[in-house]
């Protein structure tokens, strides 16, 4: 893996019809936000080879909304990503095959891993660090590149204002 894109699922309904957390769907706002972030990633040339997705409805729908802007990405539903801590998310990404890996999962794991990576970055600006230190809202993505044992931050992507 040369590049890693971490994405927290987009805004979801508070409760599902079934009452199960895993069945919570995206709101209309969430669908639009996910599409916006997908557009921003594509515009930045950050097209993943493989997407590792938590099995929840909201993460799958987030990926579907991104997919309009990120065609031909192989999808892999990964049950271990559901509410996983940062170490599990990183381990899954590191063991995946591909140059650019997208992980669509949940906080606090996604935010914690993004913050740890940005703090290790050689080229992260104050803006990226500050953004991640303040939290990792829904439909936020952070992209990193790993070269010669060093980590570079390629950007923090948030949905455009709707």
N, C-alpha and C positions, 0 to 999 in steps of 0.2 A: 504494500500500500504506500503510495506516494502522497496522496491527498485524502483528507478526511473532512466530510461535511456532517456536522451535527445539527439536527433539526428537531425542535420540540414540536409536537403535534399542534395543529391550529385549535382555535377556540371551539370547545364542545359544549353540548347541552349539560345542564347540571345533573339530570337524572335521565336514565333510559326508560323506555316503556317496560322493559323486563325488570328494572331495578338493579341490574348488574352493571358494575363499573365498566366492564369490558365491552358492553353494548352501547356506550354513549356515542352518539353521532355528532358530527360537526354542525355548527350553526351556519346560517348563510354567511354571516360575517367571517366565520372560520374558513369557509370554502374560498371566499374572495381573497383572504389574507394568504392562504396557502398558494393560490395561483399567482399572486403578486410576488411572493418570495421565489417561486419557481422561475418566474420571468427574470428576476434580479440575478439569480444564480446562472441562468442560461446566458444572460447579457455579459456576465463576468467570465464566461467560458468554463464554468464549473459544472461539467456534465458528468455525472457518476456512471461508472460501469455497472455497479451493483448497489442495490438499496437493501439494507437490512431493516426490517420493519417489525415493530412490536405487533402482536396479534390483535390488538384492540381495533374496534371499528373506527375510532377517531384517527388512529395512525394510518390505517389503510386508506381512509378517505382523504387524509392529508396528502398521502403519496399520489392518489388518483388526481387530485387537484393540481399537484406539481407536474404530473405526467404530461399535461398539455404542452408544457414548456421544456420538458426533459424527456424526449422520446428515446426509445430503445434502451431503457435501463432495465437490467435484470432485477426482478423482485424476489426477495427471499424473506418469508415470514419467519421470524425468529422468536419463539416463545420466551426465551431467557431474557429478552429485552423489556418485558413487561415490568414496570416499576423497578428496573435494575439500577444498582449503584454504578458510579462512574467506572470502577474497575472492571465490571462485567461488560459494560458498553465498549470500553477500550479493547478488552480482550477479544470480543466478538469482531470488532473492526480489524484488529491486527491479524486475526486468523483467516479473514476473508481474502478471496482472490480478486485482484483487480487493481488498477492504478488509482482510481478515485472511488472511495466508498462513502455512501450516504447512510447515515443511521437516523431513523425516525423513531423517536421514543419519548420518554416522559421525564419531567422534573421530579425529584431534585437531581437525578443522575446526569441528565444531559447538561444542565447548567453547571453542575460541579465539574464535569469533565471539561467543558468549554473553558471555564475559568482557570482550571489547572493548566490547560494547554496554553492559554493566552499569557499566563504568568511565566511560562517557560519560553515564550517566543523571543526570538532575537530581533524581530522586526515589527512587533506589535506597537502601534501608536497609542498615545494616551487615550484617544477616543474609543478604541476597541476595548482596552482594559477597563475604562470607566463604564462603558456600556454593560460589560459582563459582570462587573462588580456590583452593579445596581440590580441585577437579576436577569433572568432568562425568560421573557414573556412567551406566550404561545405564538406559534408561527415565526419564531426567530431561528435563524441558522447562523452557524459560525463555521468558517472553513479554514483548514490548516494544511500546510505542506511540510513534509518530513524529508530533509535532504542532508546526507552525511552526518546523521545523528543530531541535527538541529531542527527546531520547530519554528516555522514562520506562520504568522497569521495572515490569511488571504482576505479576511474581512468578516464583518458581522452584518448580516442581512436581516432587515425587518420589513414587514409589509408596508407598501406605500399607503399613505393616508387615503381612506376611502370616502 
